[in-house]
């Protein structure tokens, strides 16, 4: 099973995970299991302060899901009591470290739902393209968009993004609150690296405790996430039969 991503440690306290699942960074069953294991390794890493996610594939940040492999989707319940995809995104949101998504290229469907589970998101003005295309294809978004977007960008904009199934560029994503900032592509990595370095110099316990307190008020419930997850697979089965 080839690795779907590359993990490096560019500086003390910082880990970088670079998606490299060619040709187009589709999320597939093997990637889910690899990400789940990686989250477990980070949970046990007392030296870690920041995790950065980016992509090695030009034009693609992450996603959508590879529906040709839907039958292989892992179903074994994880430590959170949820299926593997929801388990890894929930644990990512609750990691006692800061997670940052660097969105350069297309962030589609479940790939965007992964970015939504990160603490911070920064997008390329010129190259980011964010889309939840499921409804336009007859599916229900099941990987986190339904449960995370309303609290992040408000009900009306969440409905526009999800029901409209339209692609959103970096500047619009910033306006809506989908990302923290949209930055010129040439300066995106430098900005993120500077911010990650700053955060990595702070006290780990202070970071973890502060994040945990914010999580209480902002993270979706397990029931909301699992209801959408089940609706997604029901809609896939419906569409395939049609």
DAQUIFEN-V125470 format. One record per residue. N is the residue number from 1. PHI is phi in radians with two decimals (999 if undefined). OMEGA is omega as a letter, one per 20 degrees, with the letter a starting at -180 (* if undefined). D_CENTER is the distance of its C-alpha to the mean C-alpha in Angstrom with 1 decimal. Layout:
n->(N:N)
phi->(PHI:PHI)
omega->(OMEGA:OMEGA)
d_center->(D_CENTER:D_CENTER)
This chain:
n->(1:2:3:4:5:6:7:8:9:10:11:12:13:14:15:16:17:18:19:20:21:22:23:24:25:26:27:28:29:30:31:32:33:34:35:36:37:38:39:40:41:42:43:44:45:46:47:48:49:50:51:52:53:54:55:56:57:58:59:60:61:62:63:64:65:66:67:68:69:70:71:72:73:74:75:76:77:78:79:80:81:82:83:84:85:86:87:88:89:90:91:92:93:94:95:96:97:98:99:100:101:102:103:104:105:106:107:108:109:110:111:112:113:114:115:116:117:118:119:120:121:122:123:124:125:126:127:128:129:130:131:132:133:134:135:136:137:138:139:140:141:142:143:144:145:146:147:148:149:150:151:152:153:154:155:156:157:158:159:160:161:162:163:164:165:166:167:168:169:170:171:172:173:174:175:176:177:178:179:180:181:182:183:184:185:186:187:188:189:190:191:192:193:194:195:196:197:198:199:200:201:202:203:204:205:206:207:208:209:210:211:212:213:214:215:216:217:218:219:220:221:222:223:224:225:226:227:228:229:230:231:232:233:234:235:236:237:238:239:240:241:242)
phi->(999:-1.15:-1.16:-1.55:-2.77:-2.03:-1.97:-2.41:-2.15:-1.20:-2.60:-0.98:1.46:-2.15:-2.11:-2.07:-1.96:-1.91:-1.15:-2.64:-1.80:-1.35:-1.58:-2.24:1.01:-1.14:-1.45:-2.31:-0.98:-1.15:-1.08:-1.01:-1.15:-1.14:-1.15:-1.05:-1.15:-1.14:-1.03:-1.05:-1.14:-1.20:-1.07:-1.67:-1.71:-1.32:-1.60:-1.38:-2.15:-2.44:-2.13:-1.98:-1.95:-2.52:-2.33:-1.64:-1.84:-1.05:1.54:-2.38:-1.43:-2.93:1.54:-1.42:-1.35:-1.42:-1.17:-1.16:-1.95:-1.00:-1.14:-1.61:-0.95:-1.12:-2.17:-1.11:-1.12:-1.59:-1.00:-1.40:1.55:-2.04:-1.06:-0.90:-1.11:-1.15:-1.07:-1.25:-1.26:-1.14:-1.18:-1.08:-1.11:-1.76:-0.94:-1.40:-2.40:-1.67:-1.84:-2.27:-1.73:-1.83:-1.64:-2.24:1.83:-1.40:-2.06:-2.10:0.97:-1.12:-1.14:-1.19:-1.15:-1.12:-1.05:-1.13:-1.37:-1.31:-1.28:-2.30:-2.33:-2.25:-2.11:-1.35:-1.01:-1.47:-2.13:-1.37:-2.54:-1.95:-2.69:-1.88:-1.53:-1.04:-1.05:-1.12:-1.88:1.60:-1.93:-1.76:-1.06:-2.14:-1.75:2.40:-1.09:-1.09:-1.52:-1.76:-1.14:-1.01:-1.24:-1.51:-2.14:1.63:-1.10:-1.11:-1.24:-1.08:-1.14:-1.08:-1.14:-1.42:-1.35:-1.33:0.86:-1.89:-1.32:-2.08:-1.45:-1.02:-1.05:-1.17:-1.05:-1.16:-1.04:-1.32:1.60:-1.18:-2.22:-1.12:-2.63:-1.86:-2.15:-0.92:-0.96:-1.13:-1.88:-1.10:-1.12:-1.09:-1.08:-1.13:-1.10:-1.13:-1.15:-1.08:-1.09:-1.11:-1.13:-1.12:-1.51:-1.54:-1.15:-1.11:-1.13:-1.11:-1.06:-1.14:-1.19:-1.15:-1.08:-1.08:-1.18:-1.17:-1.02:-0.99:-1.59:-2.19:-1.44:-1.25:-1.33:-1.10:-1.08:-1.06:-1.24:-1.23:-1.07:-1.18:-1.06:-1.15:-1.15:-1.06:-1.21:-1.14:-1.24:-1.11:-1.08:-1.09:-1.21:-1.10:-1.15:-1.19)
omega->(a:r:r:a:r:r:r:r:a:a:r:r:a:r:r:r:a:r:a:a:a:j:a:r:r:r:a:a:a:r:r:a:r:r:r:r:a:r:r:r:r:r:a:a:a:a:a:r:a:r:r:r:r:a:r:a:a:r:a:r:a:r:j:r:r:a:r:r:a:a:r:a:a:a:a:a:a:a:r:a:a:r:a:a:r:r:a:r:r:r:r:a:a:r:r:r:a:r:a:r:r:a:r:a:a:r:a:r:a:r:r:r:r:r:r:r:r:a:a:r:r:a:r:r:a:a:r:r:a:a:r:a:a:a:r:r:r:a:r:r:a:a:r:a:a:a:a:a:a:r:a:a:a:a:a:a:r:r:r:a:a:a:r:a:a:r:a:r:a:a:r:r:r:r:a:a:r:r:r:r:r:a:r:a:a:a:a:a:r:r:a:r:r:r:r:r:r:a:a:r:a:r:a:a:r:r:a:a:r:r:a:r:r:r:a:a:a:a:a:r:r:a:r:a:a:r:r:r:r:r:r:a:r:a:r:r:r:a:r:a:a:*)
d_center->(22.1:20.9:17.9:14.8:14.0:16.2:16.2:18.5:20.0:21.1:22.6:23.5:20.8:18.0:15.9:14.2:12.1:12.7:11.6:15.0:15.2:18.0:19.1:16.0:12.9:12.9:11.0:14.1:15.6:16.4:12.9:11.8:14.8:14.5:11.0:12.7:15.7:14.0:12.6:16.2:17.7:15.9:17.1:20.6:20.5:22.6:22.7:19.0:18.0:15.0:12.2:11.2:8.8:10.7:12.4:16.0:16.5:18.0:16.7:13.4:10.0:8.4:9.6:11.4:12.4:15.8:18.0:21.0:19.8:19.0:22.1:20.8:17.6:18.0:19.1:20.4:19.5:17.6:18.7:17.2:19.3:16.5:15.8:13.8:10.5:10.7:12.4:9.8:7.0:10.2:11.5:8.7:9.3:12.9:13.4:16.5:15.0:13.1:9.6:9.3:7.3:10.3:10.0:13.2:13.9:12.5:9.0:10.1:9.8:7.5:5.8:5.5:4.8:1.6:2.5:4.8:4.8:5.6:9.3:10.0:9.1:12.0:13.0:16.0:18.8:20.2:17.5:14.3:14.1:11.6:12.6:12.4:15.5:16.0:18.9:20.7:20.8:22.1:19.0:17.4:13.6:12.9:9.3:8.8:9.8:13.4:13.1:10.9:12.1:15.8:15.6:13.7:15.8:18.6:19.9:21.6:18.8:16.3:19.1:19.6:16.0:15.8:19.5:20.2:17.7:18.4:16.7:16.1:16.9:15.9:18.9:18.5:14.8:16.4:19.2:17.2:15.1:11.7:11.6:14.0:16.0:16.7:18.9:21.3:19.9:22.7:21.8:18.0:17.9:20.9:19.6:16.4:18.7:21.2:19.0:17.5:21.2:22.3:20.0:20.8:24.4:24.1:25.2:22.5:24.0:23.9:20.3:19.4:21.8:20.9:17.2:18.4:20.7:18.2:16.0:19.2:19.4:15.8:13.8:14.4:17.0:16.7:19.1:17.1:14.1:16.5:18.7:16.1:15.2:18.9:19.5:17.2:19.2:22.4:21.7:21.1:24.4:26.1:25.2:26.2:29.5:30.2)
